[in-house]
């Protein structure tokens, strides 16, 4: 065998080693990506409201959608969600159903536009008034990219009772999980327009910070529980 043939064989062996190394690396990367993807999908369920996935289960929600109309449910698409806006009803002692019906009856007039995706009652019940792929008339210039939550309250201070508070925490955490939001995306109506809403949580900044902390803590605990499951 002459020197020329030896060089050719050496080059072929070198190319073969390169091909084997590259193939092995591709197989390894495919296995890693596949494992990561399986791990992510394992803890996600199909979302029930027309979007893709959520990582934690939603709290109990009763669907009582408003009749489509120009003043409370326009059916205008909500194409993206960049925040959650929390409100108070400003009607002490009233129920979630009463406030939902107020929105429903706006279809009978021609002056006022108002609604919310959810209303949380004094017993912690959660009513859904607007589908999550439609806008609500709640948060002024943020209607186009936020989900709105109205909360009932027992007295004029606007402070939520424990049942309302607990449901708000659970609902907000689920929405944060569903849309990939964090603490910065939790807003008061006050943060959007300067309106004193939700009143107690505007006048008591520490209570607002605690509420946001409770939402994120709840979210992390539920996600951790899902991982263990």
mmCIF file of the C-alpha atoms, coordinates in Angstrom:
data_MODEL
# 
_entry.id   MODEL 
# 
loop_
_atom_site.group_PDB 
_atom_site.id 
_atom_site.type_symbol 
_atom_site.label_atom_id 
_atom_site.label_alt_id 
_atom_site.label_comp_id 
_atom_site.label_asym_id 
_atom_site.label_entity_id 
_atom_site.label_seq_id 
_atom_site.pdbx_PDB_ins_code 
_atom_site.Cartn_x 
_atom_site.Cartn_y 
_atom_site.Cartn_z 
_atom_site.occupancy 
_atom_site.B_iso_or_equiv 
_atom_site.pdbx_formal_charge 
_atom_site.auth_seq_id 
_atom_site.auth_comp_id 
_atom_site.auth_asym_id 
_atom_site.auth_atom_id 
_atom_site.pdbx_PDB_model_num 
ATOM 1   C CA . UNK A 1 1   ? 0.000   0.000  0.000  1.00 0.00 ? 1   UNK A CA 1 
ATOM 2   C CA . UNK A 1 2   ? 1.528   3.280  -1.047 1.00 0.00 ? 2   UNK A CA 1 
ATOM 3   C CA . UNK A 1 3   ? 1.522   6.509  0.931  1.00 0.00 ? 3   UNK A CA 1 
ATOM 4   C CA . UNK A 1 4   ? -1.321  7.917  -1.152 1.00 0.00 ? 4   UNK A CA 1 
ATOM 5   C CA . UNK A 1 5   ? -3.658  5.060  -0.222 1.00 0.00 ? 5   UNK A CA 1 
ATOM 6   C CA . UNK A 1 6   ? -2.728  5.431  3.447  1.00 0.00 ? 6   UNK A CA 1 
ATOM 7   C CA . UNK A 1 7   ? -3.650  9.117  3.394  1.00 0.00 ? 7   UNK A CA 1 
ATOM 8   C CA . UNK A 1 8   ? -6.999  8.303  1.771  1.00 0.00 ? 8   UNK A CA 1 
ATOM 9   C CA . UNK A 1 9   ? -7.833  5.680  4.397  1.00 0.00 ? 9   UNK A CA 1 
ATOM 10  C CA . UNK A 1 10  ? -6.801  8.032  7.167  1.00 0.00 ? 10  UNK A CA 1 
ATOM 11  C CA . UNK A 1 11  ? -9.091  10.745 5.802  1.00 0.00 ? 11  UNK A CA 1 
ATOM 12  C CA . UNK A 1 12  ? -12.005 8.272  5.522  1.00 0.00 ? 12  UNK A CA 1 
ATOM 13  C CA . UNK A 1 13  ? -11.507 7.122  9.118  1.00 0.00 ? 13  UNK A CA 1 
ATOM 14  C CA . UNK A 1 14  ? -11.358 10.758 10.277 1.00 0.00 ? 14  UNK A CA 1 
ATOM 15  C CA . UNK A 1 15  ? -14.596 11.608 8.416  1.00 0.00 ? 15  UNK A CA 1 
ATOM 16  C CA . UNK A 1 16  ? -16.260 8.513  9.870  1.00 0.00 ? 16  UNK A CA 1 
ATOM 17  C CA . UNK A 1 17  ? -15.247 9.507  13.408 1.00 0.00 ? 17  UNK A CA 1 
ATOM 18  C CA . UNK A 1 18  ? -16.639 13.020 12.786 1.00 0.00 ? 18  UNK A CA 1 
ATOM 19  C CA . UNK A 1 19  ? -19.923 11.612 11.486 1.00 0.00 ? 19  UNK A CA 1 
ATOM 20  C CA . UNK A 1 20  ? -20.246 9.300  14.507 1.00 0.00 ? 20  UNK A CA 1 
ATOM 21  C CA . UNK A 1 21  ? -19.476 12.140 16.921 1.00 0.00 ? 21  UNK A CA 1 
ATOM 22  C CA . UNK A 1 22  ? -22.004 14.502 15.299 1.00 0.00 ? 22  UNK A CA 1 
ATOM 23  C CA . UNK A 1 23  ? -24.672 11.781 15.166 1.00 0.00 ? 23  UNK A CA 1 
ATOM 24  C CA . UNK A 1 24  ? -24.123 10.928 18.833 1.00 0.00 ? 24  UNK A CA 1 
ATOM 25  C CA . UNK A 1 25  ? -24.379 14.609 19.787 1.00 0.00 ? 25  UNK A CA 1 
ATOM 26  C CA . UNK A 1 26  ? -27.629 14.981 17.812 1.00 0.00 ? 26  UNK A CA 1 
ATOM 27  C CA . UNK A 1 27  ? -29.100 11.898 19.517 1.00 0.00 ? 27  UNK A CA 1 
ATOM 28  C CA . UNK A 1 28  ? -28.095 13.246 22.935 1.00 0.00 ? 28  UNK A CA 1 
ATOM 29  C CA . UNK A 1 29  ? -29.586 16.699 22.274 1.00 0.00 ? 29  UNK A CA 1 
ATOM 30  C CA . UNK A 1 30  ? -32.798 15.152 20.956 1.00 0.00 ? 30  UNK A CA 1 
ATOM 31  C CA . UNK A 1 31  ? -33.102 13.042 24.109 1.00 0.00 ? 31  UNK A CA 1 
ATOM 32  C CA . UNK A 1 32  ? -32.512 16.075 26.377 1.00 0.00 ? 32  UNK A CA 1 
ATOM 33  C CA . UNK A 1 33  ? -35.045 18.251 24.542 1.00 0.00 ? 33  UNK A CA 1 
ATOM 34  C CA . UNK A 1 34  ? -37.571 15.422 24.492 1.00 0.00 ? 34  UNK A CA 1 
ATOM 35  C CA . UNK A 1 35  ? -37.181 14.849 28.230 1.00 0.00 ? 35  UNK A CA 1 
ATOM 36  C CA . UNK A 1 36  ? -37.623 18.559 28.967 1.00 0.00 ? 36  UNK A CA 1 
ATOM 37  C CA . UNK A 1 37  ? -40.689 18.800 26.722 1.00 0.00 ? 37  UNK A CA 1 
ATOM 38  C CA . UNK A 1 38  ? -42.266 15.729 28.305 1.00 0.00 ? 38  UNK A CA 1 
ATOM 39  C CA . UNK A 1 39  ? -41.652 17.156 31.769 1.00 0.00 ? 39  UNK A CA 1 
ATOM 40  C CA . UNK A 1 40  ? -43.362 20.432 30.826 1.00 0.00 ? 40  UNK A CA 1 
ATOM 41  C CA . UNK A 1 41  ? -46.343 18.839 29.103 1.00 0.00 ? 41  UNK A CA 1 
ATOM 42  C CA . UNK A 1 42  ? -46.823 16.332 31.900 1.00 0.00 ? 42  UNK A CA 1 
ATOM 43  C CA . UNK A 1 43  ? -47.936 19.102 34.244 1.00 0.00 ? 43  UNK A CA 1 
ATOM 44  C CA . UNK A 1 44  ? -50.136 21.010 31.795 1.00 0.00 ? 44  UNK A CA 1 
ATOM 45  C CA . UNK A 1 45  ? -53.778 20.431 30.978 1.00 0.00 ? 45  UNK A CA 1 
ATOM 46  C CA . UNK A 1 46  ? -55.849 21.652 28.082 1.00 0.00 ? 46  UNK A CA 1 
ATOM 47  C CA . UNK A 1 47  ? -57.283 25.072 28.922 1.00 0.00 ? 47  UNK A CA 1 
ATOM 48  C CA . UNK A 1 48  ? -61.104 25.253 28.945 1.00 0.00 ? 48  UNK A CA 1 
ATOM 49  C CA . UNK A 1 49  ? -61.462 28.826 27.688 1.00 0.00 ? 49  UNK A CA 1 
ATOM 50  C CA . UNK A 1 50  ? -59.983 28.692 24.213 1.00 0.00 ? 50  UNK A CA 1 
ATOM 51  C CA . UNK A 1 51  ? -56.351 29.447 25.019 1.00 0.00 ? 51  UNK A CA 1 
ATOM 52  C CA . UNK A 1 52  ? -53.508 26.923 25.143 1.00 0.00 ? 52  UNK A CA 1 
ATOM 53  C CA . UNK A 1 53  ? -52.474 25.644 28.571 1.00 0.00 ? 53  UNK A CA 1 
ATOM 54  C CA . UNK A 1 54  ? -52.520 26.347 32.272 1.00 0.00 ? 54  UNK A CA 1 
ATOM 55  C CA . UNK A 1 55  ? -50.308 24.838 34.949 1.00 0.00 ? 55  UNK A CA 1 
ATOM 56  C CA . UNK A 1 56  ? -52.659 24.890 37.927 1.00 0.00 ? 56  UNK A CA 1 
ATOM 57  C CA . UNK A 1 57  ? -56.332 24.040 38.222 1.00 0.00 ? 57  UNK A CA 1 
ATOM 58  C CA . UNK A 1 58  ? -58.866 26.893 38.257 1.00 0.00 ? 58  UNK A CA 1 
ATOM 59  C CA . UNK A 1 59  ? -61.060 27.514 41.300 1.00 0.00 ? 59  UNK A CA 1 
ATOM 60  C CA . UNK A 1 60  ? -64.786 26.714 40.983 1.00 0.00 ? 60  UNK A CA 1 
ATOM 61  C CA . UNK A 1 61  ? -66.309 29.129 38.445 1.00 0.00 ? 61  UNK A CA 1 
ATOM 62  C CA . UNK A 1 62  ? -69.989 29.495 37.565 1.00 0.00 ? 62  UNK A CA 1 
ATOM 63  C CA . UNK A 1 63  ? -70.537 30.678 34.017 1.00 0.00 ? 63  UNK A CA 1 
ATOM 64  C CA . UNK A 1 64  ? -73.303 33.297 33.737 1.00 0.00 ? 64  UNK A CA 1 
ATOM 65  C CA . UNK A 1 65  ? -72.376 35.029 30.525 1.00 0.00 ? 65  UNK A CA 1 
ATOM 66  C CA . UNK A 1 66  ? -73.986 38.329 29.641 1.00 0.00 ? 66  UNK A CA 1 
ATOM 67  C CA . UNK A 1 67  ? -76.252 38.638 26.624 1.00 0.00 ? 67  UNK A CA 1 
ATOM 68  C CA . UNK A 1 68  ? -74.241 40.129 23.725 1.00 0.00 ? 68  UNK A CA 1 
ATOM 69  C CA . UNK A 1 69  ? -74.966 43.861 23.446 1.00 0.00 ? 69  UNK A CA 1 
ATOM 70  C CA . UNK A 1 70  ? -73.206 47.179 22.846 1.00 0.00 ? 70  UNK A CA 1 
ATOM 71  C CA . UNK A 1 71  ? -72.986 48.289 26.491 1.00 0.00 ? 71  UNK A CA 1 
ATOM 72  C CA . UNK A 1 72  ? -71.675 45.356 28.514 1.00 0.00 ? 72  UNK A CA 1 
ATOM 73  C CA . UNK A 1 73  ? -70.677 42.561 26.140 1.00 0.00 ? 73  UNK A CA 1 
ATOM 74  C CA . UNK A 1 74  ? -69.601 43.804 22.741 1.00 0.00 ? 74  UNK A CA 1 
ATOM 75  C CA . UNK A 1 75  ? -67.940 40.470 21.781 1.00 0.00 ? 75  UNK A CA 1 
ATOM 76  C CA . UNK A 1 76  ? -64.845 42.396 20.661 1.00 0.00 ? 76  UNK A CA 1 
ATOM 77  C CA . UNK A 1 77  ? -61.934 39.920 20.672 1.00 0.00 ? 77  UNK A CA 1 
ATOM 78  C CA . UNK A 1 78  ? -59.367 40.017 23.468 1.00 0.00 ? 78  UNK A CA 1 
ATOM 79  C CA . UNK A 1 79  ? -56.296 39.007 21.488 1.00 0.00 ? 79  UNK A CA 1 
ATOM 80  C CA . UNK A 1 80  ? -53.688 39.177 24.249 1.00 0.00 ? 80  UNK A CA 1 
ATOM 81  C CA . UNK A 1 81  ? -53.597 39.282 28.035 1.00 0.00 ? 81  UNK A CA 1 
ATOM 82  C CA . UNK A 1 82  ? -50.875 41.360 29.689 1.00 0.00 ? 82  UNK A CA 1 
ATOM 83  C CA . UNK A 1 83  ? -52.430 41.964 33.089 1.00 0.00 ? 83  UNK A CA 1 
ATOM 84  C CA . UNK A 1 84  ? -55.181 41.358 35.632 1.00 0.00 ? 84  UNK A CA 1 
ATOM 85  C CA . UNK A 1 85  ? -57.103 44.373 36.940 1.00 0.00 ? 85  UNK A CA 1 
ATOM 86  C CA . UNK A 1 86  ? -58.825 44.097 40.315 1.00 0.00 ? 86  UNK A CA 1 
ATOM 87  C CA . UNK A 1 87  ? -61.884 46.225 41.135 1.00 0.00 ? 87  UNK A CA 1 
ATOM 88  C CA . UNK A 1 88  ? -64.431 46.599 43.914 1.00 0.00 ? 88  UNK A CA 1 
ATOM 89  C CA . UNK A 1 89  ? -68.137 46.954 43.231 1.00 0.00 ? 89  UNK A CA 1 
ATOM 90  C CA . UNK A 1 90  ? -68.647 50.139 45.329 1.00 0.00 ? 90  UNK A CA 1 
ATOM 91  C CA . UNK A 1 91  ? -72.014 48.636 46.336 1.00 0.00 ? 91  UNK A CA 1 
ATOM 92  C CA . UNK A 1 92  ? -71.564 47.459 49.949 1.00 0.00 ? 92  UNK A CA 1 
ATOM 93  C CA . UNK A 1 93  ? -73.368 44.257 50.868 1.00 0.00 ? 93  UNK A CA 1 
ATOM 94  C CA . UNK A 1 94  ? -74.546 43.403 47.353 1.00 0.00 ? 94  UNK A CA 1 
ATOM 95  C CA . UNK A 1 95  ? -74.136 39.929 45.890 1.00 0.00 ? 95  UNK A CA 1 
ATOM 96  C CA . UNK A 1 96  ? -72.151 38.730 42.919 1.00 0.00 ? 96  UNK A CA 1 
ATOM 97  C CA . UNK A 1 97  ? -75.372 37.886 41.104 1.00 0.00 ? 97  UNK A CA 1 
ATOM 98  C CA . UNK A 1 98  ? -76.823 41.363 41.724 1.00 0.00 ? 98  UNK A CA 1 
ATOM 99  C CA . UNK A 1 99  ? -73.745 42.997 40.245 1.00 0.00 ? 99  UNK A CA 1 
ATOM 100 C CA . UNK A 1 100 ? -73.751 40.584 37.334 1.00 0.00 ? 100 UNK A CA 1 
ATOM 101 C CA . UNK A 1 101 ? -77.394 41.455 36.677 1.00 0.00 ? 101 UNK A CA 1 
ATOM 102 C CA . UNK A 1 102 ? -76.534 45.171 36.744 1.00 0.00 ? 102 UNK A CA 1 
ATOM 103 C CA . UNK A 1 103 ? -74.155 44.535 33.851 1.00 0.00 ? 103 UNK A CA 1 
ATOM 104 C CA . UNK A 1 104 ? -76.800 42.463 32.074 1.00 0.00 ? 104 UNK A CA 1 
ATOM 105 C CA . UNK A 1 105 ? -79.421 45.207 32.337 1.00 0.00 ? 105 UNK A CA 1 
ATOM 106 C CA . UNK A 1 106 ? -77.154 47.799 30.737 1.00 0.00 ? 106 UNK A CA 1 
ATOM 107 C CA . UNK A 1 107 ? -78.244 46.372 27.392 1.00 0.00 ? 107 UNK A CA 1 
ATOM 108 C CA . UNK A 1 108 ? -81.601 48.072 27.972 1.00 0.00 ? 108 UNK A CA 1 
ATOM 109 C CA . UNK A 1 109 ? -80.140 51.613 27.952 1.00 0.00 ? 109 UNK A CA 1 
ATOM 110 C CA . UNK A 1 110 ? -77.885 53.718 25.730 1.00 0.00 ? 110 UNK A CA 1 
ATOM 111 C CA . UNK A 1 111 ? -75.582 55.716 28.022 1.00 0.00 ? 111 UNK A CA 1 
ATOM 112 C CA . UNK A 1 112 ? -73.404 53.564 30.277 1.00 0.00 ? 112 UNK A CA 1 
ATOM 113 C CA . UNK A 1 113 ? -70.901 50.865 29.331 1.00 0.00 ? 113 UNK A CA 1 
ATOM 114 C CA . UNK A 1 114 ? -69.645 48.586 32.098 1.00 0.00 ? 114 UNK A CA 1 
ATOM 115 C CA . UNK A 1 115 ? -68.854 44.929 32.753 1.00 0.00 ? 115 UNK A CA 1 
ATOM 116 C CA . UNK A 1 116 ? -66.204 42.582 34.112 1.00 0.00 ? 116 UNK A CA 1 
ATOM 117 C CA . UNK A 1 117 ? -64.954 39.148 33.205 1.00 0.00 ? 117 UNK A CA 1 
ATOM 118 C CA . UNK A 1 118 ? -65.566 37.897 36.742 1.00 0.00 ? 118 UNK A CA 1 
ATOM 119 C CA . UNK A 1 119 ? -67.511 38.940 39.836 1.00 0.00 ? 119 UNK A CA 1 
ATOM 120 C CA . UNK A 1 120 ? -66.571 37.413 43.197 1.00 0.00 ? 120 UNK A CA 1 
ATOM 121 C CA . UNK A 1 121 ? -69.319 37.354 45.832 1.00 0.00 ? 121 UNK A CA 1 
ATOM 122 C CA . UNK A 1 122 ? -69.412 37.624 49.608 1.00 0.00 ? 122 UNK A CA 1 
ATOM 123 C CA . UNK A 1 123 ? -69.505 33.843 49.955 1.00 0.00 ? 123 UNK A CA 1 
ATOM 124 C CA . UNK A 1 124 ? -66.521 33.434 47.667 1.00 0.00 ? 124 UNK A CA 1 
ATOM 125 C CA . UNK A 1 125 ? -68.612 32.413 44.666 1.00 0.00 ? 125 UNK A CA 1 
ATOM 126 C CA . UNK A 1 126 ? -67.056 33.319 41.294 1.00 0.00 ? 126 UNK A CA 1 
ATOM 127 C CA . UNK A 1 127 ? -69.346 34.253 38.414 1.00 0.00 ? 127 UNK A CA 1 
ATOM 128 C CA . UNK A 1 128 ? -67.975 34.578 34.916 1.00 0.00 ? 128 UNK A CA 1 
ATOM 129 C CA . UNK A 1 129 ? -69.759 37.253 32.889 1.00 0.00 ? 129 UNK A CA 1 
ATOM 130 C CA . UNK A 1 130 ? -67.518 37.604 29.837 1.00 0.00 ? 130 UNK A CA 1 
ATOM 131 C CA . UNK A 1 131 ? -65.565 34.891 27.964 1.00 0.00 ? 131 UNK A CA 1 
ATOM 132 C CA . UNK A 1 132 ? -61.803 35.205 28.318 1.00 0.00 ? 132 UNK A CA 1 
ATOM 133 C CA . UNK A 1 133 ? -61.377 35.749 24.593 1.00 0.00 ? 133 UNK A CA 1 
ATOM 134 C CA . UNK A 1 134 ? -63.552 38.892 24.668 1.00 0.00 ? 134 UNK A CA 1 
ATOM 135 C CA . UNK A 1 135 ? -62.929 42.308 26.213 1.00 0.00 ? 135 UNK A CA 1 
ATOM 136 C CA . UNK A 1 136 ? -64.907 43.662 29.167 1.00 0.00 ? 136 UNK A CA 1 
ATOM 137 C CA . UNK A 1 137 ? -65.765 47.316 29.788 1.00 0.00 ? 137 UNK A CA 1 
ATOM 138 C CA . UNK A 1 138 ? -63.923 47.642 33.077 1.00 0.00 ? 138 UNK A CA 1 
ATOM 139 C CA . UNK A 1 139 ? -60.433 49.100 32.866 1.00 0.00 ? 139 UNK A CA 1 
ATOM 140 C CA . UNK A 1 140 ? -60.592 51.974 30.409 1.00 0.00 ? 140 UNK A CA 1 
ATOM 141 C CA . UNK A 1 141 ? -57.534 52.044 28.125 1.00 0.00 ? 141 UNK A CA 1 
ATOM 142 C CA . UNK A 1 142 ? -56.464 48.597 29.392 1.00 0.00 ? 142 UNK A CA 1 
ATOM 143 C CA . UNK A 1 143 ? -59.646 46.829 28.292 1.00 0.00 ? 143 UNK A CA 1 
ATOM 144 C CA . UNK A 1 144 ? -57.817 45.523 25.238 1.00 0.00 ? 144 UNK A CA 1 
ATOM 145 C CA . UNK A 1 145 ? -55.131 43.576 27.095 1.00 0.00 ? 145 UNK A CA 1 
ATOM 146 C CA . UNK A 1 146 ? -56.383 42.738 30.601 1.00 0.00 ? 146 UNK A CA 1 
ATOM 147 C CA . UNK A 1 147 ? -58.749 40.437 32.465 1.00 0.00 ? 147 UNK A CA 1 
ATOM 148 C CA . UNK A 1 148 ? -60.993 42.227 34.981 1.00 0.00 ? 148 UNK A CA 1 
ATOM 149 C CA . UNK A 1 149 ? -62.222 40.979 38.359 1.00 0.00 ? 149 UNK A CA 1 
ATOM 150 C CA . UNK A 1 150 ? -64.951 42.760 40.359 1.00 0.00 ? 150 UNK A CA 1 
ATOM 151 C CA . UNK A 1 151 ? -65.079 41.962 44.071 1.00 0.00 ? 151 UNK A CA 1 
ATOM 152 C CA . UNK A 1 152 ? -68.037 42.353 46.408 1.00 0.00 ? 152 UNK A CA 1 
ATOM 153 C CA . UNK A 1 153 ? -67.430 43.785 49.892 1.00 0.00 ? 153 UNK A CA 1 
ATOM 154 C CA . UNK A 1 154 ? -69.536 43.905 53.071 1.00 0.00 ? 154 UNK A CA 1 
ATOM 155 C CA . UNK A 1 155 ? -69.195 47.592 54.008 1.00 0.00 ? 155 UNK A CA 1 
ATOM 156 C CA . UNK A 1 156 ? -68.165 51.040 52.837 1.00 0.00 ? 156 UNK A CA 1 
ATOM 157 C CA . UNK A 1 157 ? -64.478 50.511 53.622 1.00 0.00 ? 157 UNK A CA 1 
ATOM 158 C CA . UNK A 1 158 ? -64.225 48.325 50.534 1.00 0.00 ? 158 UNK A CA 1 
ATOM 159 C CA . UNK A 1 159 ? -62.223 45.681 52.379 1.00 0.00 ? 159 UNK A CA 1 
ATOM 160 C CA . UNK A 1 160 ? -62.887 42.170 51.089 1.00 0.00 ? 160 UNK A CA 1 
ATOM 161 C CA . UNK A 1 161 ? -64.051 39.558 53.575 1.00 0.00 ? 161 UNK A CA 1 
ATOM 162 C CA . UNK A 1 162 ? -62.033 36.356 53.908 1.00 0.00 ? 162 UNK A CA 1 
ATOM 163 C CA . UNK A 1 163 ? -64.125 34.257 51.531 1.00 0.00 ? 163 UNK A CA 1 
ATOM 164 C CA . UNK A 1 164 ? -63.991 36.893 48.791 1.00 0.00 ? 164 UNK A CA 1 
ATOM 165 C CA . UNK A 1 165 ? -60.280 37.420 49.421 1.00 0.00 ? 165 UNK A CA 1 
ATOM 166 C CA . UNK A 1 166 ? -59.475 33.703 49.226 1.00 0.00 ? 166 UNK A CA 1 
ATOM 167 C CA . UNK A 1 167 ? -61.364 33.273 45.955 1.00 0.00 ? 167 UNK A CA 1 
ATOM 168 C CA . UNK A 1 168 ? -59.660 36.357 44.517 1.00 0.00 ? 168 UNK A CA 1 
ATOM 169 C CA . UNK A 1 169 ? -56.262 34.899 45.390 1.00 0.00 ? 169 UNK A CA 1 
ATOM 170 C CA . UNK A 1 170 ? -57.104 31.539 43.789 1.00 0.00 ? 170 UNK A CA 1 
ATOM 171 C CA . UNK A 1 171 ? -58.634 33.074 40.654 1.00 0.00 ? 171 UNK A CA 1 
ATOM 172 C CA . UNK A 1 172 ? -55.802 35.572 40.154 1.00 0.00 ? 172 UNK A CA 1 
ATOM 173 C CA . UNK A 1 173 ? -53.157 32.868 40.656 1.00 0.00 ? 173 UNK A CA 1 
ATOM 174 C CA . UNK A 1 174 ? -54.826 30.662 38.056 1.00 0.00 ? 174 UNK A CA 1 
ATOM 175 C CA . UNK A 1 175 ? -54.980 33.543 35.574 1.00 0.00 ? 175 UNK A CA 1 
ATOM 176 C CA . UNK A 1 176 ? -51.320 34.370 36.214 1.00 0.00 ? 176 UNK A CA 1 
ATOM 177 C CA . UNK A 1 177 ? -50.452 30.736 35.533 1.00 0.00 ? 177 UNK A CA 1 
ATOM 178 C CA . UNK A 1 178 ? -52.658 30.576 32.456 1.00 0.00 ? 178 UNK A CA 1 
ATOM 179 C CA . UNK A 1 179 ? -51.208 33.685 30.807 1.00 0.00 ? 179 UNK A CA 1 
ATOM 180 C CA . UNK A 1 180 ? -47.649 33.610 32.146 1.00 0.00 ? 180 UNK A CA 1 
ATOM 181 C CA . UNK A 1 181 ? -48.087 36.726 34.310 1.00 0.00 ? 181 UNK A CA 1 
ATOM 182 C CA . UNK A 1 182 ? -46.251 37.755 37.472 1.00 0.00 ? 182 UNK A CA 1 
ATOM 183 C CA . UNK A 1 183 ? -46.601 40.221 40.348 1.00 0.00 ? 183 UNK A CA 1 
ATOM 184 C CA . UNK A 1 184 ? -45.919 43.228 38.111 1.00 0.00 ? 184 UNK A CA 1 
ATOM 185 C CA . UNK A 1 185 ? -48.977 42.328 36.038 1.00 0.00 ? 185 UNK A CA 1 
ATOM 186 C CA . UNK A 1 186 ? -51.395 42.480 38.989 1.00 0.00 ? 186 UNK A CA 1 
ATOM 187 C CA . UNK A 1 187 ? -53.082 45.875 38.857 1.00 0.00 ? 187 UNK A CA 1 
ATOM 188 C CA . UNK A 1 188 ? -55.722 47.912 40.619 1.00 0.00 ? 188 UNK A CA 1 
ATOM 189 C CA . UNK A 1 189 ? -58.152 50.044 38.646 1.00 0.00 ? 189 UNK A CA 1 
ATOM 190 C CA . UNK A 1 190 ? -56.357 52.854 40.463 1.00 0.00 ? 190 UNK A CA 1 
ATOM 191 C CA . UNK A 1 191 ? -53.085 51.925 38.754 1.00 0.00 ? 191 UNK A CA 1 
ATOM 192 C CA . UNK A 1 192 ? -54.727 52.378 35.352 1.00 0.00 ? 192 UNK A CA 1 
ATOM 193 C CA . UNK A 1 193 ? -56.752 55.575 35.813 1.00 0.00 ? 193 UNK A CA 1 
ATOM 194 C CA . UNK A 1 194 ? -56.201 56.909 39.344 1.00 0.00 ? 194 UNK A CA 1 
ATOM 195 C CA . UNK A 1 195 ? -59.741 55.977 40.363 1.00 0.00 ? 195 UNK A CA 1 
ATOM 196 C CA . UNK A 1 196 ? -60.032 54.970 44.036 1.00 0.00 ? 196 UNK A CA 1 
ATOM 197 C CA . UNK A 1 197 ? -60.763 51.360 43.170 1.00 0.00 ? 197 UNK A CA 1 
ATOM 198 C CA . UNK A 1 198 ? -60.544 48.955 44.902 1.00 0.00 ? 198 UNK A CA 1 
ATOM 199 C CA . UNK A 1 199 ? -60.933 51.543 47.649 1.00 0.00 ? 199 UNK A CA 1 
ATOM 200 C CA . UNK A 1 200 ? -59.465 49.732 50.664 1.00 0.00 ? 200 UNK A CA 1 
ATOM 201 C CA . UNK A 1 201 ? -56.473 48.505 48.675 1.00 0.00 ? 201 UNK A CA 1 
ATOM 202 C CA . UNK A 1 202 ? -55.760 52.013 47.410 1.00 0.00 ? 202 UNK A CA 1 
ATOM 203 C CA . UNK A 1 203 ? -55.957 53.596 50.856 1.00 0.00 ? 203 UNK A CA 1 
ATOM 204 C CA . UNK A 1 204 ? -53.908 50.776 52.411 1.00 0.00 ? 204 UNK A CA 1 
ATOM 205 C CA . UNK A 1 205 ? -50.866 50.163 50.240 1.00 0.00 ? 205 UNK A CA 1 
ATOM 206 C CA . UNK A 1 206 ? -49.570 47.521 52.639 1.00 0.00 ? 206 UNK A CA 1 
ATOM 207 C CA . UNK A 1 207 ? -52.782 45.519 52.186 1.00 0.00 ? 207 UNK A CA 1 
ATOM 208 C CA . UNK A 1 208 ? -52.393 45.707 48.411 1.00 0.00 ? 208 UNK A CA 1 
ATOM 209 C CA . UNK A 1 209 ? -48.784 44.496 48.594 1.00 0.00 ? 209 UNK A CA 1 
ATOM 210 C CA . UNK A 1 210 ? -49.864 41.665 50.899 1.00 0.00 ? 210 UNK A CA 1 
ATOM 211 C CA . UNK A 1 211 ? -52.621 40.660 48.467 1.00 0.00 ? 211 UNK A CA 1 
ATOM 212 C CA . UNK A 1 212 ? -50.174 40.449 45.582 1.00 0.00 ? 212 UNK A CA 1 
ATOM 213 C CA . UNK A 1 213 ? -47.750 38.460 47.725 1.00 0.00 ? 213 UNK A CA 1 
ATOM 214 C CA . UNK A 1 214 ? -50.541 36.050 48.699 1.00 0.00 ? 214 UNK A CA 1 
ATOM 215 C CA . UNK A 1 215 ? -51.444 35.513 45.033 1.00 0.00 ? 215 UNK A CA 1 
ATOM 216 C CA . UNK A 1 216 ? -47.880 34.712 44.016 1.00 0.00 ? 216 UNK A CA 1 
ATOM 217 C CA . UNK A 1 217 ? -47.317 32.495 47.076 1.00 0.00 ? 217 UNK A CA 1 
ATOM 218 C CA . UNK A 1 218 ? -50.504 30.565 46.262 1.00 0.00 ? 218 UNK A CA 1 
ATOM 219 C CA . UNK A 1 219 ? -49.379 30.181 42.656 1.00 0.00 ? 219 UNK A CA 1 
ATOM 220 C CA . UNK A 1 220 ? -45.942 28.867 43.614 1.00 0.00 ? 220 UNK A CA 1 
ATOM 221 C CA . UNK A 1 221 ? -47.407 26.426 46.133 1.00 0.00 ? 221 UNK A CA 1 
ATOM 222 C CA . UNK A 1 222 ? -49.851 25.033 43.582 1.00 0.00 ? 222 UNK A CA 1 
ATOM 223 C CA . UNK A 1 223 ? -47.150 24.743 40.921 1.00 0.00 ? 223 UNK A CA 1 
ATOM 224 C CA . UNK A 1 224 ? -44.870 22.966 43.364 1.00 0.00 ? 224 UNK A CA 1 
ATOM 225 C CA . UNK A 1 225 ? -47.690 20.579 44.241 1.00 0.00 ? 225 UNK A CA 1 
ATOM 226 C CA . UNK A 1 226 ? -48.261 19.889 40.525 1.00 0.00 ? 226 UNK A CA 1 
ATOM 227 C CA . UNK A 1 227 ? -44.562 19.118 40.070 1.00 0.00 ? 227 UNK A CA 1 
ATOM 228 C CA . UNK A 1 228 ? -44.663 16.621 42.929 1.00 0.00 ? 228 UNK A CA 1 
ATOM 229 C CA . UNK A 1 229 ? -47.786 15.050 41.456 1.00 0.00 ? 229 UNK A CA 1 
# 
